[in-house]
Amino acid sequence: MAVPVTAALVLLAVSWQVAVDGPLLGVDRAVRRAVHGARPNSLLDPLGHALSDLGSSLPAIPVLLAAGLLAARWWRRAGAARWWTPLPVAALTAVLIPLLVVPAKAAFARPGPLGDPLEPGQWGWYPSGHTATASLSYGVAALLLARAARPRTARWLAAGAALLALGVGAGLVWSDYHWLLDVAASWCLAALVLWALDRWLPRPGAAAPQASGASSLR
């Protein structure tokens, strides 16, 4: 329970500070100053932009949906009764992301790091949509595939999804697209969703560990 409790507490604390323009936002300003101090003529700028782009709907959502299709095939070979489960889970995740992020952006209406005032009807920067898209898309994709994979493969999938989520967040902060707390809030939000999904999803490989699909995965 430590992960969801910590994520929920951090998310509540950060959201409260954003809402009241509290002192915790000084962390954002300090991180931004540090990043700007390291950025002049940096060769890391293209990498930061490239990492940020991995959090856009393209390619994150197609990867999620493709993983759902592949996971359904793996689950079927692993002997799962409801082998089709990954298909609606992937599709619903794609729908859930904007439902979680867009209302919060509109409600908090937080200006971005550049300080430009929001235009009428414009969404704010909190929480980070790209971070949420990356964390949930790649995280759910890895979770669905890992259910019918060998332990070593499952660990690699989890590590890859975590690195992508961290990389997108770091790229957004480095490129001055988002405040650090915008990114941290989306990480916490994704952690809560992934924790709940991990508890709910069945483990098809447990029923047939020697099935052809499961045994072929390394």
N, C-alpha and C positions, 0 to 999 in steps of 0.2 A: 504493500500500500504506500510505500514511501514515494514512489515515482508520481502517482496521480495526486497525492496530497501536496507534495512539493510544487508540482506544476500548477495546481489550482491556486495555491497560496501566492506564488510568484505572479501568476496572471492577474489575480485580484489586486495585489499590491501595486503592480505596474499600471493597471487600468485606473485605479484610484488616483495615482500620482499624475497620470496624463490628464484625467478629468479635472483635477484641481490645480494643475500646473505646479506640482509639488517639488520639493528639493531633490527628489530622486532623479529628476530630469537633468540635473547637473552632470550625471554620469554620461548622458548622451552628448552633452557639450564637450566634456573632457575627452571622450573617445573621438569625437569629430576633430578636435584640435590635434590630438595625437596622430590621427590618420593624415590630416593635412600636412603635418610636419614631416611625415614619411613619404608623401606622394610626389614632391617635385621631381620631374624627369624620371619617374619610376617606370621600370619595365613591367611592373605588375598591373598597370592600368588595363591593358587588353585582357589580361586574365580575369580581373575583377568584372569587366563588362561581360565576358563570356560566361562566367559563373552566374552572374545575375540573370542572363538570358535562359539558363536552365530552369529557372523558376517561372517562366511564362507558360501560358496554356499550351503552346507549342514549344518544346516537345513533351512537357510533363503529362498532359492528359492522354495523348496517344500512347505513351509508354504505359500508363496505368491501364488503359483499356486492352492493350495488347497483352499485358501481364495477366489480366483477367481471363482472356481467352486461353493463354498458355497454361495458366493454373488450373482451369477447368479440365483441360486435357490431362494434366498430371494427376489431378484428383481422381479422374475416372480410371486411369490406369492403376492408381493406388487402391482402388476398390471402394471409394466413397459412395454412399448411397445417394447423397445430394451433391453429386460431382459438379453440378451447374452453379453452385452457390457463388463462386468467384465472379461470375458474370454480372449478376445484379449488384454485388458488393462494389465492384469496380465502377459500374455506372452510377450508383447512388453516391459514391465518394466524389465523383466528378461534379455531381449536382450539389452536394453538401458544401463544397469549398466556398463558392460564392455566397451561399446562404449563411455561412458562419462569418465571413469576412466583410461583405458589403454593408450589412446593417451597422456593424461596429464602426466601419470607416465613416459612415454618414453620421452616426451618433457622436463620435468623439471629435470629428472634424479637425484633426490635428494637422497643422502645416508641416511641410517637409523640411529637410535640413537647409534648403536654400532660403527658407523664410518667406517665400512668396505667399500672399494671402490667398485663401481659397476663393474661387469664383462661385457664384450662385449655382447650387446644384452639384458642385464638384465634391467628390469623396475626399476624405482626409487620408493621411498616411498611416494611421494606426488602426489595426495591426497591419503588418506587411502581407499583402496579397501574394506576392511572388514567393515569400518564404512559406506561407501556408500551402500554396499550390505544390511547391517542391516537396515539403515535408510529408504532406498527406499523399500525394500521388506516388512518389517513390517509396514511401513507407508502407502504404497499403499494397502496392505491387510486390514489394519484398515479402510482406506478411503472407499474402496469398500463395506465392510461389514456395515459400519456406515450409508451408504446411505439408507438402508432399515431397520434400527434399530431404536428403541425408543431413545429419547435424552439421557437418562441416560446410556443406553448401548453404544451409540456413544461416550459419554465422557470417559467411561471406556476403550473403544478400542483405542481412541486417547492417553489417558494417558499410556496405556500399550505399545503402539508403541514408544512413546517418551522415556519411561523408558528403553526400550530395546536398542534404539539408543544411549542414554546416557551411559548405562551400557557397551555396546560394546566399545564405545570410551574410557571410563575410564579404562576398562580392558586392552586395547591395550597400553595406556600410562603407566599404572601401571606395565605391564609385559615387558616394554621396547621394544615393537614391533614397536611403532610409536612415532613420535614427536606429541606434542599437536596440533600444527598448521596443521599437516597432517589430524588429526581428525576433527578439526574445519572447514577446507575447505570442507570436505565431508558432514558435517552437513549443511553447507550453500548451497552446491549444491543440497542436498536432499530437503531442505526447498524450493528452487526455483521450483523444479519439482513438489513437492506436492502442492504448492500454485497454480501453473498453472493447475494441474489436478483437484484440488478442484473447481476451477472456471469453468472447462469444463464439468465435470460429471453431469448428470441430477440427480434429486432427485425423485426416483420412489415412495417412500413412501408418497410423498405429494399428489399424485393423488388418492391414495386409503389407507388412514391412518388406516382403519379398516380391511384391508386385513389380511387373516389368518397368513401369514408369519410375517407381521409387528406386529400384535397384540400379537403374542406369544413370542416376544423378550422382555427380561427384562433388 
